[in-house]
Every structure is written in structure tokens, then in C-alpha cells.
Amino acid sequence: MDMSKPVAVVTGANQGIGFATAVRLARDFGAVALVARNRPKLDETAAAVQKIGADPLIIDLDLSDPRSGKKVVDQTLAAFGRIDALLNIAGAVPQIDLFEMNDAQWDSGMALKLHGARRLTVEAWPALKATKGSVVLMSGNSAVFPKAPYAAVGAINAAIIALAKAFSDRGITDGVQVNSVLPGAVMTGRRRSYLEHWAPLHNMTVEQATENFPREAGIARYGDPKEIAELMAFLVSPQARWMTGAAVRMDGGEVKSI
């Protein structure tokens, strides 16, 4: 590979928004490092990335492991010699009621989505500083309206926004751009699983719950992972270079507050 071509690292690249983002970035980057736990799914992402013309690197590991951040950076630099963009998308937080969620479940949610992203960003920082690179951390619109049934999701998403702000503050000095993204109801496998769990609790079929949710949320439709991927691609593009420290919400208008 031409070592002068830019390199992106995408976590959670095996499915949903992570998959869509990795494939979209293959149009703009010479190589994309694909990070997740599911090797067979990463193979599928790698094939899609390669078909577009970028070089894929599969890194199958668990980002909740404290040693994983260094492994991702070391393997990416060994393969491509640089990191120009880091997109922290991995993370599944249990959607359990505030009074039912135990400490282990809280810790599990934080370990991957918050601490996994934090450690990987810290480890990648010197490489990003060298390339004047960009970082995006995935939050969610529940950060701005946390509710009891999914308290951990809202709390951890809010922490991610604050973490991104802190990284962006250092990035102004170091030349690294950092933003966070707050998607709303995007139709992914995780969203389908949520609806399958939610529907019987409200005496609905999954089909009824899927149809009713947009109306109850005050939106026209579910989002598509490719729409979020386009936003991610913009945030790490030269056109967005002056945009840093922003928390960008893309939720179809679900959040009505300013």
C-alpha cells in the first residue's frame, strides 16, 4: 500500500452504523482498519471495503479489554504506518430500567462504549497528532433526554459527549479534531432486538411496535445506517476541519428542545 494514503480506524465495523461507515470511508481513505469481536462479520465488511478500492485490515478483539487499544494502534501502524481518522462506534449498553440494572451491567456498558473508546483514542493520539487527524465518538440522542427505562444508555451517552469535548480541548493544541455524533432511532440489528424485547412488554407484536414507534417518537421514519455513515464521513473530511468539539445530533427531529 502507498503509505501516503490516509488510513481510518472504525470500531464496531461488523454491523449496523459501523459497517455502513467503514464501507462509506473506503471511498475516501486508502485503508480502513476494521475492529470488532465478530470475525465472520468483519470478513464481510472487509470484502465490501476491498470491493470499493480500499485496503482492509481485520482486527478482531474485545475493546472492553484494557489492552485492546494498544493492540489496535500497533497493528494498524504496522500495516499502514499512519492513522488519519478514528471512528469510535462500538458499544452496546443494556436498555434496562434504572431500578433493575445491577452494577455488573452498568460496568459492562461503560467498559466497551465509554472506556473502550477512551483508551483507543488515547493510544491513537500520537499517530493522530502526527497526521493532524480526526476523531469521532459515537453517543446517542438519549444523552439529551435520559429516561428511567434506559438510564444507562442516556448516562453513558452523555459521558461520551463530555469525553469528546475534553479530547477536543486538547486537540486544539495538538491539531487533532474531535467531535461526537448523537443518532436517533436508526434501524439496525440492535434496534430490531430492542423492539423484539419492548413489544411484548406493551402487549404488541413486533410488527406493531416497529410501526408505532416513529409516530410515538414524533418522527417521519427510522434512520438508515448509511445516513449516519455520510455524516461520519463528512466529520472526518477536509470540509469539516474547522468543526471540533461539536455534538452533532441526527435523529429525524425526535428531540424537540433546542
Buried (B, 14 or more C-beta within 10 A) or exposed (E): EEEEBBBBBBBBBBBBBBBBBBBBBBEBBBBBBBBBBBEEBBBBBBEBBEEBEBBBBBBBBBBBEEEBBBBBBEBBBEBBBBBBBBBBBBBEBBBBEBEEBEEEBBEBBBBBBBBBBBBBBEBBBEBBBBBEBBBBBBBBBBBBEBEEBBBBBBBBBBBBBEBBBEBBEEBEEBEBBBBBBBBBBBBBEBBEEBBEEBBEEEEBEBEEBBEBBBEEBEBEEBBBBBBBBBBBBEBBBEEBEEBBBBBBBBBBEBBEEE
